[in-house]
Amino acid sequence: MVMQHKSGLHPADATLCQSVPMAPRSAPALTALAAGTFALGMTEFVITGLLPEIATDLSVSIPTAGLLISAYALSVVIGGPLVTAAVARRARKPVLIALLGFFVAGNLMSAVAPSFAVMMTGRVVAALCHGAFIGIATIVAGGLVRPDRRSSAIAAMLSGITLATVAGVPLGTLLGQQYGWRATFWAMALLGVLAALSTAAFVPVTGSGAAAGGQWGAFRNVTVWLALGMTALAFGAVYAPFTYVAPLMTEVAGFGPGALPWLLVLFGLGLVLGNVIGARAADRRLMTTVVTASVAMLIVLVLFSWTAHSRLPAAVTLFALGVVAYATAPGLTTRVITAADGDAQNLIVSSAAVSAFNLGNAAGAYLGGRAIAAGWGYESTPLVGAGMELGALALAAALLVVSRVNARATGSARSAEVS
């Protein structure tokens, strides 16, 4: 193991240790927290399958509608660390419930939005709770069990996001296609209410946290910034095409709209498989796994620009993209934490890891939309992602160099190990 406590804040960690049973008394609390991460994950990503319907109803173009994804992601990027710092000293259970209240309010605004501007506002409000909720829930989950089970507890809590990707997003897409996209947002608001009630009922009362001031010092470490930049570019590479998966698979590959739910399930299954492969490999060779998976993702993205013109090859490539994308995620998350000296209690760095993923999502969605608006077609979005992946590989190389220089300078075996 590279480190003892993986407190990463991304669905990648959700499958790391799910085979390890939790103590019976902690299971209800972890399930309640997982209900919250399920609602968050569904809200962030379900919109990818509903972009055409939302664009038509709100009288905007599909690239403009794609900004709803970017706005959510950027709100997580900015709001995550700031909201986390603001509530760091408060009792964690009531903060978690209050954050879910913001989530419900944002989804209700989206459900009744009469205009694109109101819809955008609702997305921003819902997103403000995202990074802080996951960051605080990570610490709470880790405190429910013995230290040697902390990774398993965190993984169980974050399993809600993986489940949202595999089941929630396709079901939300199907619901929106059958009853209108607004029905999906009503459903997500209801999920938020249920998660808040579960948190109130089952999550134990804990003390307040420590002041966040000292935690900002981790950002003086250049390896933290390199790891965050690598993470942002790697996941931006995925979401450049995935943001526009609905028109890419229908207008380019030739699938009917009714095929989108099962295509999203296929992508989600790829994510789960990639999670398992990437987590196990990263435990043995962290940066080797990240670089290998990133090279594989670069290849898949380039191929996707060709295979997108035919249904079966496009479906196979979509599945492969899910596999290679989430094969990188456990290693990327772990590398951010190890860059901060493995401080599992550093809420600010943990929320920054969430911010990095979402900054990548926002950048990928934006750059993919610019390519479409420039007339290059939906099939150009995988190539946009390939360009971002090249940037991620460049930062990975820089991170390896810096880590090895630091290892030689300090004689630290750990620095060499994580590189």
C-alpha positions as CSV (number, residue, x, y, z in Angstrom):
1,M,0.0,0.0,0.0
2,V,1.2,3.5,-0.8
3,M,-0.6,5.0,2.1
4,Q,-2.8,3.8,5.0
5,H,-5.7,6.2,4.7
6,K,-7.2,7.0,1.4
7,S,-9.5,9.9,2.0
8,G,-9.9,10.8,-1.6
9,L,-13.2,12.4,-2.7
10,H,-14.1,10.8,-5.9
11,P,-16.2,7.8,-7.0
12,A,-12.9,6.1,-7.8
13,D,-12.4,5.3,-4.1
14,A,-15.9,3.9,-3.8
15,T,-14.8,0.4,-5.0
16,L,-11.4,0.2,-3.3
17,C,-12.5,-1.9,-0.4
18,Q,-16.1,-2.8,-0.7
19,S,-15.5,-6.4,-0.1
20,V,-14.4,-5.7,3.5
21,P,-17.5,-5.9,5.8
22,M,-18.4,-2.9,7.9
23,A,-19.2,-3.1,11.6
24,P,-23.0,-3.5,12.0
25,R,-23.4,-0.3,14.0
26,S,-21.7,1.8,11.4
27,A,-23.6,0.3,8.4
28,P,-26.8,2.5,8.8
29,A,-24.7,5.7,9.0
30,L,-22.6,4.8,6.0
31,T,-25.7,3.9,4.1
32,A,-27.2,7.3,4.9
33,L,-24.0,9.1,3.8
34,A,-24.0,7.0,0.6
35,A,-27.6,8.1,-0.1
36,G,-26.2,11.7,-0.1
37,T,-23.4,10.9,-2.5
38,F,-25.8,9.1,-4.7
39,A,-28.0,12.2,-4.9
40,L,-25.0,14.4,-5.6
41,G,-23.6,12.1,-8.3
42,M,-26.9,11.8,-10.1
43,T,-27.5,15.5,-10.1
44,E,-24.1,16.3,-11.5
45,F,-24.1,13.8,-14.4
46,V,-27.7,13.0,-15.3
47,I,-28.0,16.2,-17.4
48,T,-25.6,14.7,-20.0
49,G,-28.5,12.4,-21.2
50,L,-31.1,15.2,-21.2
51,L,-29.2,18.0,-23.0
52,P,-31.3,17.9,-26.2
53,E,-34.6,18.1,-24.2
54,I,-33.4,20.9,-22.0
55,A,-32.0,22.8,-24.9
56,T,-35.2,22.6,-26.8
57,D,-37.4,23.5,-23.9
58,L,-35.3,26.5,-22.8
59,S,-34.7,27.7,-26.4
60,V,-30.9,27.4,-26.3
61,S,-28.4,25.5,-28.4
62,I,-27.0,22.2,-27.1
63,P,-23.5,23.7,-26.6
64,T,-25.1,26.4,-24.5
65,A,-27.1,23.9,-22.6
66,G,-23.7,22.1,-21.9
67,L,-22.7,25.2,-19.9
68,L,-25.1,23.9,-17.2
69,I,-22.6,21.1,-16.6
70,S,-19.7,23.5,-16.6
71,A,-21.5,25.8,-14.2
72,Y,-22.1,23.0,-11.7
73,A,-18.5,21.8,-11.9
74,L,-17.1,25.3,-11.5
75,S,-19.4,25.9,-8.5
76,V,-17.9,22.8,-6.9
77,V,-14.4,24.0,-7.8
78,I,-14.8,27.4,-6.2
79,G,-17.4,26.6,-3.5
80,G,-16.0,23.3,-2.2
81,P,-12.8,24.6,-0.4
82,L,-14.5,27.9,0.6
83,V,-17.6,26.4,2.0
84,T,-15.6,23.6,3.7
85,A,-13.3,26.2,5.3
86,A,-16.4,28.2,6.5
87,V,-18.0,25.3,8.2
88,A,-14.9,23.4,9.3
89,R,-15.3,24.3,13.0
90,R,-19.0,23.5,13.2
91,A,-20.6,20.2,14.3
92,R,-20.6,17.9,11.3
93,K,-24.0,16.3,11.4
94,P,-26.1,19.5,11.3
95,V,-23.7,20.9,8.6
96,L,-24.3,17.8,6.4
97,I,-28.1,18.2,6.8
98,A,-27.9,21.9,5.9
99,L,-25.8,21.2,2.9
100,L,-28.4,18.7,1.6
101,G,-30.9,21.5,2.2
102,F,-29.1,23.7,-0.3
103,F,-29.0,20.7,-2.7
104,V,-32.7,20.2,-2.5
105,A,-33.4,24.0,-3.0
106,G,-31.2,24.0,-6.1
107,N,-32.9,21.1,-7.7
108,L,-36.3,22.6,-7.0
109,M,-35.2,25.8,-8.7
110,S,-34.1,23.7,-11.8
111,A,-37.4,21.7,-11.8
112,V,-39.5,24.9,-12.1
113,A,-37.1,27.0,-14.1
114,P,-38.9,29.2,-16.6
115,S,-35.7,30.3,-18.3
116,F,-32.1,29.2,-18.9
117,A,-30.8,31.8,-16.4
118,V,-33.0,30.4,-13.6
119,M,-31.9,26.9,-14.5
120,M,-28.3,28.0,-14.3
121,T,-28.9,29.5,-10.9
122,G,-30.5,26.3,-9.6
123,R,-27.5,24.3,-10.8
124,V,-25.1,26.7,-9.0
125,V,-27.0,26.5,-5.7
126,A,-27.2,22.7,-5.8
127,A,-23.4,22.5,-6.6
128,L,-22.4,24.7,-3.6
129,C,-22.9,21.8,-1.2
130,H,-21.1,19.2,-3.3
131,G,-17.5,19.4,-2.4
132,A,-18.1,20.4,1.2
133,F,-20.6,17.5,1.7
134,I,-18.2,14.9,0.4
135,G,-15.2,16.3,2.3
136,I,-17.0,16.3,5.6
137,A,-18.8,13.0,5.0
138,T,-15.4,11.5,4.3
139,I,-14.1,12.5,7.7
140,V,-17.3,11.3,9.4
141,A,-17.2,8.0,7.6
142,G,-13.6,7.4,8.6
143,G,-14.4,8.1,12.2
144,L,-17.2,5.5,12.4
145,V,-14.7,2.6,12.3
146,R,-11.3,1.5,13.6
147,P,-8.4,3.2,11.8
148,D,-7.5,0.1,9.9
149,R,-11.0,0.1,8.4
150,R,-11.1,3.7,7.5
151,S,-10.5,3.2,3.8
152,S,-13.3,0.7,3.6
153,A,-15.7,3.0,5.4
154,I,-14.9,5.9,3.1
155,A,-15.3,3.6,0.1
156,A,-18.7,2.5,1.3
157,M,-19.8,6.1,1.7
158,L,-18.6,7.0,-1.7
159,S,-20.2,4.0,-3.4
160,G,-23.3,6.1,-3.8
161,I,-21.6,8.1,-6.6
162,T,-20.6,4.9,-8.4
163,L,-24.2,3.6,-8.1
164,A,-25.5,6.9,-9.4
165,T,-23.3,6.6,-12.5
166,V,-24.3,3.0,-13.2
167,A,-28.0,3.2,-12.3
168,G,-29.1,6.7,-11.3
169,V,-28.0,8.5,-14.4
170,P,-29.6,6.0,-16.9
171,L,-32.8,5.9,-14.8
172,G,-32.9,9.6,-14.6
173,T,-32.4,9.9,-18.3
174,L,-35.3,7.4,-18.9
175,L,-37.5,9.3,-16.5
176,G,-36.8,12.6,-18.3
177,Q,-37.5,11.1,-21.7
178,Q,-40.8,9.6,-20.6
179,Y,-42.2,12.4,-18.4
180,G,-40.1,15.5,-19.3
181,W,-36.7,16.5,-18.0
182,R,-38.3,18.5,-15.2
183,A,-39.5,15.2,-13.6
184,T,-35.9,14.2,-13.2
185,F,-35.1,17.3,-11.2
186,W,-38.2,16.8,-9.0
187,A,-37.0,13.2,-8.4
188,M,-33.5,14.4,-7.4
189,A,-34.9,17.0,-5.0
190,L,-36.9,14.1,-3.4
191,L,-33.6,12.0,-3.2
192,G,-32.0,15.0,-1.4
193,V,-34.9,15.1,1.2
194,L,-34.5,11.3,1.8
195,A,-30.8,11.6,2.2
196,A,-31.2,14.5,4.7
197,L,-33.8,12.5,6.7
198,S,-31.5,9.4,6.7
199,T,-28.6,11.5,7.8
200,A,-30.6,13.0,10.7
201,A,-31.8,9.5,11.7
202,F,-28.7,7.4,11.5
203,V,-25.5,9.5,11.4
204,P,-24.2,10.0,15.0
205,V,-23.6,13.4,16.5
206,T,-19.9,14.2,16.4
207,G,-17.8,17.1,17.8
208,S,-16.8,20.1,15.8
209,G,-13.8,20.1,13.5
210,A,-10.5,21.9,13.8
211,A,-9.9,25.3,12.4
212,A,-9.1,25.1,8.7
213,G,-6.4,27.8,8.8
214,G,-3.4,25.5,9.1
215,Q,-4.6,23.1,6.4
216,W,-3.9,25.7,3.7
217,G,-0.2,25.3,4.1
218,A,-0.3,22.1,2.1
219,F,-0.7,24.3,-1.0
220,R,2.8,25.6,-0.7
221,N,3.9,22.2,-2.0
222,V,4.4,22.2,-5.8
223,T,3.6,18.5,-6.0
224,V,0.1,19.2,-4.7
225,W,-0.5,21.6,-7.6
226,L,1.0,19.2,-10.1
227,A,-1.2,16.4,-8.9
228,L,-4.3,18.7,-8.9
229,G,-3.5,19.9,-12.5
230,M,-2.9,16.3,-13.7
231,T,-6.3,15.3,-12.2
232,A,-8.2,18.2,-13.8
233,L,-6.8,17.6,-17.3
234,A,-7.3,13.8,-17.1
235,F,-10.9,14.1,-16.2
236,G,-11.5,17.0,-18.5
237,A,-10.4,14.6,-21.3
238,V,-13.2,12.3,-20.4
239,Y,-15.9,14.9,-20.2
240,A,-15.1,16.7,-23.4
241,P,-16.9,13.9,-25.3
242,F,-19.1,12.5,-22.5
243,T,-20.9,15.8,-21.9
244,Y,-22.2,15.5,-25.5
245,V,-22.8,11.8,-25.4
246,A,-26.5,12.1,-26.2
247,P,-26.0,13.9,-29.6
248,L,-22.7,12.0,-30.3
249,M,-24.4,8.6,-30.0
250,T,-27.7,9.6,-31.7
251,E,-26.8,12.1,-34.4
252,V,-23.3,10.7,-35.3
253,A,-23.4,7.0,-34.3
254,G,-27.0,6.5,-35.4
255,F,-28.7,5.3,-32.2
256,G,-32.3,6.2,-31.4
257,P,-33.0,8.3,-28.3
258,G,-34.4,5.3,-26.6
259,A,-31.0,3.6,-26.6
260,L,-29.4,6.3,-24.4
261,P,-30.3,4.8,-21.0
262,W,-28.6,1.4,-21.8
263,L,-25.6,3.2,-23.4
264,L,-25.2,5.1,-20.2
265,V,-25.4,1.8,-18.3
266,L,-22.7,0.4,-20.5
267,F,-20.5,3.4,-19.8
268,G,-21.2,3.0,-16.1
269,L,-20.3,-0.7,-16.1
270,G,-17.0,0.4,-17.7
271,L,-16.5,2.8,-14.8
272,V,-17.0,0.1,-12.2
273,L,-14.6,-2.3,-14.0
274,G,-12.0,0.5,-14.3
275,N,-12.4,1.4,-10.6
276,V,-11.6,-2.2,-9.6
277,I,-8.6,-2.5,-12.0
278,G,-7.2,0.9,-11.2
279,A,-7.5,0.7,-7.5
280,R,-5.7,-2.7,-7.2
281,A,-3.0,-1.6,-9.6
282,A,-2.5,1.8,-7.9
283,D,-2.0,0.1,-4.6
284,R,1.0,-1.7,-6.1
285,R,2.5,1.0,-8.4
286,L,0.8,4.3,-8.1
287,M,2.2,6.6,-10.8
288,T,2.9,3.6,-13.1
289,T,-0.8,2.9,-13.0
290,V,-1.8,6.5,-13.6
291,V,0.5,6.9,-16.6
292,T,-0.4,3.6,-18.2
293,A,-4.1,4.2,-17.8
294,S,-3.6,7.7,-19.2
295,V,-1.9,6.5,-22.3
296,A,-4.6,4.0,-22.8
297,M,-7.2,6.7,-22.4
298,L,-5.4,8.8,-25.0
299,I,-5.6,5.9,-27.5
300,V,-9.3,5.3,-26.8
301,L,-10.1,9.0,-27.3
302,V,-8.4,9.1,-30.6
303,L,-10.2,5.9,-31.7
304,F,-13.5,7.3,-30.6
305,S,-13.4,10.1,-33.1
306,W,-13.3,7.3,-35.8
307,T,-15.6,4.7,-34.2
308,A,-18.3,7.3,-33.4
309,H,-19.7,7.0,-36.9
310,S,-20.9,3.4,-36.5
311,R,-23.2,2.1,-33.7
312,L,-21.5,-1.1,-32.5
313,P,-17.9,0.3,-32.6
314,A,-19.2,3.5,-30.9
315,A,-20.8,1.5,-28.1
316,V,-17.7,-0.6,-27.6
317,T,-15.5,2.5,-27.5
318,L,-17.9,4.2,-25.0
319,F,-17.5,1.2,-22.7
320,A,-13.7,1.2,-23.1
321,L,-13.6,4.9,-22.3
322,G,-15.4,4.2,-19.0
323,V,-12.8,1.5,-18.2
324,V,-9.7,3.5,-18.9
325,A,-11.1,6.8,-17.4
326,Y,-11.8,5.3,-14.0
327,A,-8.7,3.2,-14.1
328,T,-6.9,6.5,-13.5
329,A,-9.2,7.8,-10.8
330,P,-8.0,5.9,-7.7
331,G,-4.4,6.7,-8.5
332,L,-5.2,10.4,-9.2
333,T,-7.1,10.8,-6.0
334,T,-4.5,9.0,-3.9
335,R,-1.7,11.1,-5.5
336,V,-3.3,14.3,-4.4
337,I,-3.5,13.1,-0.8
338,T,0.0,11.7,-0.8
339,A,1.2,15.1,-2.2
340,A,-0.2,16.6,1.0
341,D,1.9,14.2,3.1
342,G,-1.0,11.7,3.4
343,D,-3.0,13.9,5.9
344,A,-6.3,12.1,5.9
345,Q,-7.9,14.8,8.1
346,N,-7.0,17.7,5.7
347,L,-10.5,18.8,4.7
348,I,-9.2,21.5,2.4
349,V,-6.9,19.3,0.3
350,S,-9.7,16.7,0.2
351,S,-12.2,19.2,-1.1
352,A,-9.5,20.5,-3.5
353,A,-9.3,17.0,-5.0
354,V,-13.1,17.2,-5.7
355,S,-12.5,20.7,-7.2
356,A,-9.8,19.3,-9.5
357,F,-12.1,16.7,-10.9
358,N,-14.9,19.2,-11.4
359,L,-12.6,21.8,-12.9
360,G,-11.7,19.2,-15.5
361,N,-15.3,18.4,-16.0
362,A,-16.1,22.1,-16.6
363,A,-13.1,22.6,-18.9
364,G,-13.9,19.5,-20.9
365,A,-17.5,20.5,-21.4
366,Y,-16.6,24.0,-22.4
367,L,-13.8,23.1,-24.8
368,G,-16.0,20.4,-26.4
369,G,-18.8,22.9,-26.8
370,R,-16.4,25.3,-28.5
371,A,-15.3,22.7,-30.9
372,I,-18.9,21.9,-31.8
373,A,-19.8,25.6,-32.1
374,A,-16.8,26.0,-34.5
375,G,-18.5,23.6,-36.8
376,W,-16.1,20.6,-36.2
377,G,-19.0,18.3,-35.3
378,Y,-19.7,16.2,-32.2
379,E,-17.1,13.7,-33.4
380,S,-14.4,16.3,-32.7
381,T,-15.0,16.2,-28.9
382,P,-13.0,13.0,-28.3
383,L,-10.0,14.7,-30.0
384,V,-10.5,17.7,-27.7
385,G,-10.2,15.2,-24.9
386,A,-7.1,13.6,-26.4
387,G,-5.4,17.0,-26.4
388,M,-6.3,17.5,-22.7
389,E,-5.0,14.0,-21.9
390,L,-1.6,14.9,-23.5
391,G,-1.5,17.8,-21.1
392,A,-2.2,15.4,-18.2
393,L,0.7,13.2,-19.3
394,A,3.0,16.2,-19.4
395,L,2.1,17.1,-15.8
396,A,2.6,13.5,-14.8
397,A,6.1,13.5,-16.2
398,A,6.8,16.8,-14.3
399,L,5.4,15.3,-11.1
400,L,7.7,12.2,-11.5
401,V,10.7,14.4,-12.0
402,V,9.9,16.7,-9.0
403,S,9.1,13.7,-6.7
404,R,12.4,12.0,-7.6
405,V,14.3,15.2,-7.0
406,N,12.6,15.6,-3.6
407,A,13.4,12.0,-2.8
408,R,17.1,12.4,-3.5
409,A,17.2,15.7,-1.6
410,T,15.5,14.3,1.5
411,G,16.4,10.7,1.3
412,S,12.7,9.9,1.6
413,A,11.7,6.4,0.6
414,R,8.1,7.5,0.7
415,S,8.6,10.2,-1.9
416,A,10.1,7.7,-4.3
417,E,7.4,5.1,-3.5
418,V,4.5,7.3,-4.5
419,S,6.2,8.3,-7.7
